[in-house]
Amino acid sequence: MEITVCIKQVPGTTEVKVDERGNLIRDGIDSKMNPYDLYAVETALKIKEKSGATVNVITMGPPQSEAVIREAFMMGVDEGYLLTDRKFAGADVLATSYTLSQGIMKTGKPQLIICGKQTTDGDTAQVGPEMAEYMGIPHVANVKKILEVKENSILVEMDMPTTLETVEIQFPCLITVEKGIFQPRLPSYKRKKETKDKLITYFSLKDFDDRDDKNYGINGSPTQVERIFPPESNTDKETWTGSGEELGNKLFEKLAELKFI
Ligand SMILES: Cc1cc2nc3c(=O)[nH]c(=O)nc-3n(C[C@H](O)[C@H](O)[C@H](O)COP(=O)(O)OP(=O)(O)OC[C@H]3O[C@@H](n4cnc5c(N)ncnc54)[C@H](O)[C@@H]3O)c2cc1C
């Protein structure tokens, strides 16, 4: 079984600037793997441990996005693919999804594609479902649990606003996973040493089946950023009551959930 996980490099800071077209200026800022994608990688590795699957990761971004692929290698991922080309720059969600779907089709035919729920920079949660539409495969979003991996399908629990639904989908398919589905493992120093020279496969537009540059980057992006402004403050507040011990436990659980500890 082959699994492909989509991972994205996102700014590791809120001190980001945008250019006059509304594009994020990523040069020179601290970056990290999108936190939600750590859950996607962990889900794939858990399936690998049970079924012996091969786990690949793919990212679209500038050459420095190699760093998130190396981090995935340190977690136990088998192969990494980087889609990078100046023609991909300025992509909106539609163009990003199309580029990733073209790239995945170049890597082979994974039975299962796993995405994070959303990113911490773009934050749309649309890339996974749009990729599935481009590839003509079924998808399930907001997956909270993997119940069973069968030979030709996967049984998952999907977190809907007011209900939990159990869904079985046939391979090939795409799922987007919720944070907390599994606890992501830490990158291993041993694997860091073992994989430091591991080759990453680069794809650019010329490698794709569709090489029409009108479908990529800013040319393939119908969305225009008109204005960027800070959102109004609406800080989430939670009020807890209980004994000292209960509140202590609750605080511990909350900090663990937010991955501060
Ligand atoms: C007009 C416009 C111009 C833009 N220009 C740029 C630009 O120049 N440079 C730029 O970096 N961004 C640009 N963006 C933002 C870019 O479109 C989004 O970052 C991108 O579409 C992903 O959307 P998202 O972050 O909301 O992902 P979501 O849909 O929230 O992500 C869901 C999941 O999809 C997967 N995923 C998402 N993006 C990637 C990726 N790149 N590689 C691998 N997996 C991924 C991950 O698994 C992630 O957890 C632009 C957006 C607009 C509207």
The ligand as an ORCA input file, in Angstrom:
! r2SCAN-3c Opt
* xyz 0 1
  C      -4.447     35.515     -4.661
  C      -3.609     34.630     -3.792
  C      -2.256     34.619     -3.963
  C      -1.467     33.804     -3.188
  N      -0.137     33.819     -3.393
  C       0.660     33.023     -2.675
  C       2.085     33.034     -2.884
  O       2.614     33.752     -3.701
  N       2.848     32.207     -2.138
  C       2.274     31.385     -1.207
  O       3.006     30.624     -0.577
  N       0.941     31.368     -0.966
  C       0.119     32.178     -1.679
  N      -1.217     32.182     -1.453
  C      -1.748     31.319     -0.422
  C      -1.960     29.958     -1.018
  O      -2.957     30.002     -1.972
  C      -2.377     29.002      0.052
  O      -1.357     28.996      1.014
  C      -2.521     27.623     -0.525
  O      -3.555     27.611     -1.461
  C      -2.882     26.608      0.493
  O      -4.106     26.977      1.069
  P      -4.250     26.923      2.599
  O      -2.968     27.398      3.190
  O      -5.500     27.570      2.978
  O      -4.329     25.327      2.827
  P      -5.467     24.478      3.540
  O      -6.513     24.134      2.553
  O      -5.879     25.114      4.829
  O      -4.573     23.190      3.834
  C      -5.127     21.900      4.049
  C      -4.050     20.862      3.857
  O      -3.657     20.829      2.484
  C      -2.271     20.513      2.389
  N      -1.547     21.639      1.751
  C      -1.917     22.926      1.635
  N      -0.979     23.643      0.970
  C       0.004     22.764      0.638
  C       1.248     22.873     -0.032
  N       1.689     24.048     -0.540
  N       2.002     21.763     -0.185
  C       1.581     20.554      0.313
  N       0.426     20.407      0.969
  C      -0.361     21.488      1.133
  C      -1.792     20.278      3.823
  O      -1.959     18.918      4.127
  C      -2.756     21.114      4.632
  O      -2.878     20.692      5.966
  C      -2.042     32.975     -2.187
  C      -3.417     32.991     -2.005
  C      -4.210     33.816     -2.786
  C      -5.685     33.819     -2.558
*
